[in-house]
Each structure stands twice: as C-alpha cells, then as structure tokens.
C-alpha cells in the first residue's frame, strides 16, 4: 500500500506525540519537528506508510537520544493484558465456538495501538475489547481461516503490539502452537512487540518466537534479512496482525490472513469497511465485520 496525502497529518501528529514523550526540552522538540517536517515534505509517496514511519522514528530516537520512547507504555499494556488473560481464557473455553471466539479476541486486542490513538486509556481498551468480542464477523471469513490453519503445517504469525500478544495467545493455542512461529520486531518502534515483550508475557513458553530483523511498524520484506524472507516465503500460511502489516503486505502474493481493527479512513476505504470494523481479510478477498449470521 502506497502512502497518500491523507497520511501526512498523521505522520506529523504521531511525530509530535512521540517527541513529547521523549523530551521536555523545547529546543530539542523544535529541532526534531523541523527535521521531521523536512523529511515528510520530501517523502516518496511510492513507499508504504510504515516505511516512512520507520524513518521518522529513527530520526526522533536519534535527536532525543531515546532508544525506546514507549518502553513504559509497553510495560503498562503488558501488565494490563496479563491481568485480563484468565478472563480471555475463560471466554474461549466456555464459548460455543472457541475458535471463532479466539479470532474475535485476537482482533479485539488490536485496539492496543498508540500510533493512531496516543491517549489510549485502560477503560477505552476494556470497553473496546468487550465491543469487538461481541461483533458479528462473516461466517465465511472464520471458516476459511479455520480450514487454512488446520491444513497448514508451517504458519508464520506476524504479531503487532505489546499487550496485544496476550490476545494472540488464545488464537495460537486454538490453532496449535507446535506449527506456529510468532514474529516480533527486532528493535523498538512505537508500542510494537519485541522479543522482550514476548518473554515478559510468557508467549515464548508456548510457541517459537523470532524477530523480523527490522524496526519498522509493519513487515517490510526488502528491509528484512534473507533468513526471515526465506521463512516468509516457505510458510504454508501467514497470519498478520494490525494495520502496519496490512499496509506493508497487502500486495504480496502469499496466503495471508490479515486480522485487524480498521482505525484509519484510508485503510477502511481500501478494505471496504467502516472505521472501527473488526476485519478478517484474506489476500485479495475482502471480508469485514458486517450484519450477517453470527458465529
């Protein structure tokens, strides 16, 4: 997915939010914003939004001398979702269709994204999880994913955010951890999950977890090491969480299920759904939350 002009205000707003998180020094804030505005003004619209975000956040981290501006934010979300974990497990265990419920919960966890929502509160997260967990998702979308996951022997699960990976766990357990490799980011970017987050939340105890060799808020294949690219193209099935993975992989000719909440009008329009929709999108097949038979 290429960048469009509507992405520019988000780049600037997200940059300012991150700078304010990094430093109180007004001179350094001004320096960072001036350089970011120049970078955005010269950007190539042929690249994906996460590729541009990668450059912006590298610049911010360098100017502000902050290796991981969202470290405390990620810790908070990991702690919050770990407390919710028993409830998630209970919902799946007692559901009429545990697999469908696990898919819903995995998508519900995608609300934990500070990129489009910097002021994300615990109440908003919990309320959104309850709403998303109760949304109707097309039966065909769930069934297609169920069949594909059952048939696949090697599944690559591209994780998105810290905290959210606790929700991913319930779906991973339904599919079968033995045939899944979870992929996290190699270095900090926004509140995306890294190997440290996977270890803190206990994910590494049930499934193999690797990193993609990148600090982009998505999966930029040309930015990844050859070993990861080989694993990506060798996988029977790929499950990709979040908008960043959708924005970087939507034109990739691989069997990919994108699980996400559409938080951006540009992405929502591309997917053919409303902003806020819970989406299961299989490659070029658009399957979004809509009023059909409940599962």
Buried (B, 14 or more C-beta within 10 A) or exposed (E): BEBEEEBBEBBBEBBBBBBEBBBEEEEBBEBBBEBBBEBBEEBEEEBBBBBBBBBBBBBBBEBBEBEBBBBEBBBBBBEBBBEBBEEBBEBBEEBEBBBBBBBBBBBBBBBBBBBBBBEBEEEEBBEBBEEBBEBBBBBBBBEBBBEBBEEBEEBBBBBBBBBBBBBBBBBBBBBEBEBBBBBBBBBBBBBBBBBBBBEBBEBBEBBBBBBBBBBBBBBBBEBBEEEBBEBBEEBBBBBBBBBBBBBBBBEBEBBBBBBBBBBBEBBBBBBBBEBBBBBBBBBEEBBBBBEEEEB
